[in-house]
Structure formats: structure tokens, C-alpha cells
């Protein structure tokens, strides 16, 4: 698996050196050429390492009709090439890549890579990386969709990137991570599967999120 992680890192590091804006999407989020380059290269890499993976759920070419046809009992991959594209475009370091793969039926890969910090969290190293927050830690990480909830207080943080937020939660710099409205599958699936490996409690609108994930999932992740 080490070779796969190395190749993922090389693809991302080489593909973000020159930032290139492409367009503003229908939901008013930003798309760069870098997003598409990384996504396409990661798909090719997965096909090389895991040829049995034929089903891909990717942010930049997502189609809800195709998503409904996904059989999660078979091999699949979920890719968010640059989570926090707006941060990336303005050269804010809080962005990352999320990748989840199921192959050979039961084998799994989940990784979060933060290129600006040269940090990769995987199923292989998460127990070494993770830390339980201190008892007086009252910090809650919120999705940007929580802005209309009128939540106030210095204990709240919004980073504009699920990849970065999950990392901050995993290393114990926050006591909880709340997605006030439904998180799209590429924003939450990888982070939730990694969090499942540590001492956390998950409250979610989709109780079967692991075996039969939905397009969007509302969740609250807290340390036990």
C-alpha cells in the first residue's frame, strides 16, 4: 500500500504547483483545472493498482442518476481531488484531498492528504496520528453551511474544507465536528470511515451510511 500512497502524493504535489482557474460551478463553488487534473490522474492510478474497481464517485463529474446505480457491495472509489478549492485558489493552506476505495470486496483504503502541510492520514497510521482532546477543549468545527444558524462564540471554527476539518478533529484540536446540513458523499465518507477507527461517537441522519451511503449525510462527530 505504501507505493500507492507515494504515487498519490506525487500526483497531487506536482499538480498544484501552478494554480489555474477554470470556472464557477452552478452551486457557485469554484473549479480549477487543478481539480480536474488531480481527479483524472487519481482515477488512472486506482485503475492501475486496483483494476477491479469500476465504479467511481467523483466530485467534478458527479451525476446523481449514475450515483443511484452504484452497487456498494462491489468495488468502488470516492474521490474529492481538492476539498477547499476556494482556499487553494487564494493560497490559503487549508485544503486537501480525500480518497476512499473498496477493493477485493472487503479491503479498504481511506486517506486524507494535506499537501501544504505534507501530512497524510490513512487507515495505516491513524492510531499514531490521532489524539484525544484535552478535557477543557470546547472547540466545535462547523461546516460553512452553519453560517446561517447564527452560532456565535470563540469555540466555533470554520475552515472551508472537510479534509482539513477532519484532520483537526482526528488530532484532537477540536472536541466535535458538525455538518449542519447534508455533507456530500465526497466531503464526509472518507473522514467518517477514518474517525470510525478511533474513539469517536457519530450521530447521523443516515444510520446505514457505511454500507449504503447517500448523496448527502448530516452528521455530528464527537470524541467519547
C-alpha positions in Angstrom: 0.0 0.0 0.0 3.0 2.3 0.6 3.6 2.6 -3.1 0.0 3.7 -3.7 0.3 6.4 -1.1 3.6 7.6 -2.6 2.1 7.9 -6.0 -1.0 9.7 -4.7 1.3 12.2 -3.0 3.4 12.7 -6.2 0.3 13.3 -8.3 -1.1 15.9 -6.0 2.2 17.7 -5.3 3.0 18.0 -9.0 -0.5 19.1 -10.0 -0.8 22.1 -7.6 2.4 23.9 -8.4 0.6 26.3 -10.9 -2.9 27.4 -9.9 -5.3 27.7 -12.9 -8.9 28.9 -12.5 -11.5 27.2 -14.8 -15.0 28.3 -13.9 -17.6 28.9 -11.2 -20.0 25.9 -10.9 -23.8 26.0 -10.7 -23.7 26.0 -6.9 -21.3 29.0 -7.1 -18.3 27.0 -5.9 -15.0 27.3 -7.7 -13.5 24.8 -10.1 -9.8 24.9 -11.1 -8.0 23.0 -13.8 -6.0 21.5 -10.9 -9.2 19.8 -9.6 -9.8 18.0 -12.9 -6.1 17.1 -13.4 -5.8 15.5 -10.0 -9.1 13.7 -10.3 -8.3 12.2 -13.7 -4.8 11.2 -12.6 -6.1 9.6 -9.4 -8.7 7.6 -11.3 -5.9 6.3 -13.7 -3.8 5.4 -10.7 -6.6 3.5 -9.0 -7.3 1.6 -12.2 -3.6 0.6 -12.3 -3.3 -0.5 -8.7 -6.9 -1.9 -8.3 -8.2 -2.9 -11.8 -11.3 -4.5 -10.3 -12.6 -1.0 -9.3 -15.0 0.0 -12.0 -17.3 2.4 -10.0 -16.1 5.9 -9.3 -17.8 8.7 -7.4 -16.0 11.9 -8.0 -17.0 15.5 -7.3 -16.0 17.0 -10.6 -18.0 14.7 -12.8 -20.8 13.7 -10.4 -24.2 12.7 -11.9 -27.0 11.8 -9.5 -28.5 9.3 -11.8 -25.3 7.4 -12.1 -24.8 7.6 -8.3 -28.1 5.9 -7.7 -26.9 3.0 -9.8 -23.8 2.4 -7.6 -23.6 -1.0 -6.0 -21.7 -0.5 -2.8 -21.4 -4.3 -2.3 -18.9 -4.2 -5.2 -15.6 -2.4 -5.5 -15.8 1.4 -5.7 -13.8 4.6 -5.2 -14.8 8.0 -3.9 -12.5 11.0 -4.8 -12.5 14.7 -3.8 -9.4 16.0 -5.7 -9.2 19.3 -3.9 -11.5 19.8 -0.9 -11.5 23.5 -0.2 -10.8 24.7 -3.7 -11.5 28.4 -2.8 -8.8 28.1 -0.1 -6.4 26.5 -2.5 -7.1 29.2 -5.2 -6.3 32.1 -2.8 -3.3 30.2 -1.5 -4.8 29.5 1.9 -3.2 26.3 3.2 -6.5 24.7 4.5 -7.3 22.3 1.7 -6.7 18.7 0.9 -7.6 15.5 -1.0 -10.0 12.8 0.2 -9.9 9.3 -1.2 -11.8 6.1 -0.3 -11.5 2.8 -2.0 -13.2 -0.6 -1.5 -11.5 -3.4 -3.4 -11.5 -7.2 -3.4 -14.9 -6.9 -1.7 -13.7 -6.3 1.9 -10.4 -4.4 1.7 -10.5 -0.7 2.3 -8.3 2.4 1.7 -9.1 5.8 3.2 -6.7 8.7 3.1 -6.7 12.4 3.7 -3.7 14.3 2.2 -2.9 17.9 3.1 -0.2 18.9 0.7 0.5 22.3 2.2 1.5 20.6 5.5 2.9 17.4 3.9 0.6 15.3 6.0 -1.2 12.1 5.0 -3.7 10.4 7.4 -4.5 6.8 6.4 -6.1 3.7 7.9 -2.5 2.5 8.5 -1.3 5.4 10.6 -4.4 7.0 12.1 -3.9 5.4 15.6 -0.4 7.0 15.7 -1.7 10.4 14.4 -4.9 10.7 16.5 -5.1 12.3 19.9 -8.0 12.7 22.3 -8.6 16.4 23.0 -7.9 17.9 26.4 -10.8 17.9 28.9 -11.2 21.7 28.7 -11.4 21.7 24.9 -14.7 23.2 23.8 -13.9 23.8 20.2 -16.6 22.8 17.6 -15.7 22.6 14.0 -18.6 23.6 11.7 -19.3 23.4 8.0 -19.7 26.7 6.2 -23.4 25.8 5.8 -23.7 26.5 9.6 -23.2 30.2 8.9 -27.0 30.7 8.6 -27.6 29.1 12.0 -26.5 32.2 13.9 -24.0 30.2 16.0 -21.7 32.6 17.9 -18.7 32.2 20.2 -14.9 31.7 20.1 -15.3 28.0 20.5 -16.5 27.6 16.9 -14.2 27.2 13.9 -15.0 27.1 10.2 -12.2 26.2 7.8 -14.0 25.8 4.5 -12.5 22.3 3.9 -13.8 19.0 5.2 -10.4 17.4 4.7 -8.7 20.0 6.9 -11.6 19.9 9.5 -11.4 16.1 9.8 -7.7 16.2 10.3 -8.0 18.8 13.1 -10.7 16.7 14.7 -8.6 13.5 14.4 -5.5 15.1 16.1 -7.7 16.3 19.0 -7.6 20.1 18.3 -11.4 20.1 18.4 -14.0 18.2 20.5 -16.6 17.8 17.8 -17.3 18.3 14.1 -20.8 19.3 13.0 -22.1 19.4 9.5 -25.3 21.4 9.9 -26.7 20.4 6.5 -26.1 17.4 4.4 -22.5 16.8 3.6 -21.9 15.4 0.1 -20.5 11.9 0.0 -17.1 13.0 -1.2 -16.9 15.5 1.7 -17.7 13.1 4.5 -17.3 9.4 3.6 -13.5 9.2 3.9 -13.3 11.3 7.1 -16.1 9.3 8.8 -14.6 6.0 8.0 -11.3 7.1 9.4 -13.0 8.5 12.5 -14.7 5.2 13.0 -11.3 3.7 13.7 -10.7 5.9 16.8 -12.7 6.6 20.0 -15.5 8.8 18.5 -19.2 8.9 18.5 -21.2 9.6 15.3 -24.7 10.9 15.2 -26.1 10.9 11.6 -29.3 11.2 9.7 -28.2 8.1 7.7 -27.8 5.1 10.1 -26.6 2.9 7.2 -24.1 5.5 5.9 -21.2 2.9 5.9 -22.8 0.1 3.8 -25.3 2.2 1.8 -24.2 5.8 1.8 -26.5 8.5 0.5 -25.6 11.5 -1.7 -25.8 13.8 1.4 -25.4 13.0 5.1 -25.9 15.3 8.0 -23.7 14.3 11.0 -22.2 15.3 14.3 -18.9 13.7 15.3 -17.8 13.9 18.9 -15.0 12.3 21.0 -16.1 9.8 23.6 
